[in-house]
Amino acid sequence: MNAQDLELKIAGLEKAIKEHKDFSSTYENDLKQTQKQLEDYNKPELSKHMMEQIESAIEEVVMKYNFAEAENYEIDYEIDYNNTIKASNIEFNYCDDLAERISDSVMDLFKEKIEDEDN
């Protein structure tokens, strides 16, 4: 093989690789879409009206929650180089309580389905 033949072969191989990459990206996209469809297959459907009610329930709980209470937080202080005290870390201690209140508020929108013991 001479240099021209090798260059031609390289160009052909690069073209083949590019074409296969295009095919593989198409298959990858199809695979992702199909996986998403499978994931969503058994999910219950939710109407827009119901979603708005859930959003309202969550918003109501968050808006009523008292984030201003200092005892809800754990604050670490440090002294800066110019002898000023600053908060170096603030941690909200009641995430579980807030999540439970949100969950309760959303669950109040639904009635509980009684499962058969056979299922």
C-alpha angles and dihedrals in degrees: 000000000000129000093265092053091049092049090049091049091049091050090050092049092048090050091049091049091049092050092050091048089054090051093046093050089051090051091046091053091047090048092051092048092049092047089051091050090051091048091051095042098091097034114114115247118251123205121223090244092054092047089053090052091051091049090050092049092051093045092049093053094046093047092050094046112105105235091165096074108108094210089065089072138062109213126193115202131200136184113243125219092264090054095257121137117232137171108256097181134015120190125187106224101193105060090125092053092049092047091049092050091050091047092049091049092051093043089054087066091064138054116232116252112228109225120215113244088234092063 
